[in-house]
Amino acid sequence: MRAQVVLLDGRRILLAEHSRPDDAYWVLPGGAVEPGETPEQAAMREVLEETGLRILLQRLLFVDEPRVDGA
């Protein structure tokens, strides 16, 4: 399971830059939910790790767990 965060400031959305050797791209801050962690805890931890910002979530918008077979 993954947790991602939509951080809004007026009409701006915070994105995190990720890069590969020949490519850079922008994504919502987030990552894997670790064992024993709630999606909310994972979201706050990932934002801190990726941006240095400490946040309090206002609400959980959506939960999805992809199927292993990819369908």
C-alpha positions as CSV (number, residue, x, y, z in Angstrom):
1,M,0.0,0.0,0.0
2,R,1.2,3.5,-0.7
3,A,0.3,6.9,0.8
4,Q,0.5,10.1,-1.2
5,V,-0.3,13.6,-0.2
6,V,-1.9,16.5,-1.9
7,L,-0.6,19.7,-0.2
8,L,-2.4,22.8,-1.3
9,D,-1.4,26.4,-0.8
10,G,-4.1,28.5,-2.5
11,R,-3.9,27.4,-6.1
12,R,-0.5,25.8,-5.8
13,I,0.2,22.0,-5.2
14,L,3.4,20.8,-3.7
15,L,5.3,18.3,-5.9
16,A,8.5,16.4,-5.2
17,E,11.2,16.0,-7.9
18,H,12.5,12.5,-8.4
19,S,15.3,11.7,-10.8
20,R,16.9,8.8,-12.7
21,P,20.2,9.0,-14.5
22,D,18.6,10.3,-17.7
23,D,15.3,11.6,-16.5
24,A,13.7,13.8,-13.9
25,Y,10.0,13.9,-13.1
26,W,7.6,15.4,-10.5
27,V,5.2,13.4,-8.2
28,L,3.0,14.0,-5.2
29,P,5.0,13.4,-2.0
30,G,4.4,9.8,-0.8
31,G,5.6,6.3,-0.5
32,A,5.0,2.9,1.0
33,V,3.1,2.3,4.2
34,E,5.4,0.5,6.6
35,P,4.3,-2.4,8.8
36,G,2.4,-1.2,11.8
37,E,1.8,2.3,10.3
38,T,-1.5,3.8,9.3
39,P,-1.8,5.4,5.9
40,E,-2.1,8.8,7.6
41,Q,1.2,8.2,9.6
42,A,2.9,7.1,6.4
43,A,1.8,10.2,4.5
44,M,3.1,12.5,7.2
45,R,6.4,10.6,7.4
46,E,6.9,10.6,3.7
47,V,6.3,14.3,3.4
48,L,8.8,14.9,6.1
49,E,11.4,12.6,4.5
50,E,10.9,14.1,1.0
51,T,10.4,17.8,1.8
52,G,11.5,18.5,5.4
53,L,7.9,19.7,6.1
54,R,6.0,18.6,9.2
55,I,2.3,18.4,8.4
56,L,-1.0,17.5,10.0
57,L,-3.4,15.8,7.7
58,Q,-6.8,17.4,7.5
59,R,-8.6,14.4,6.0
60,L,-8.0,11.1,4.2
61,L,-9.4,11.3,0.7
62,F,-8.9,7.9,-0.8
63,V,-7.5,4.4,-0.1
64,D,-6.5,1.9,-2.7
65,E,-4.4,-1.2,-2.6
66,P,-3.4,-2.5,-6.0
67,R,-4.0,-6.1,-6.8
68,V,-0.9,-8.3,-7.0
69,D,-1.8,-9.6,-10.4
70,G,-1.9,-6.1,-11.8
71,A,-5.5,-6.3,-12.9
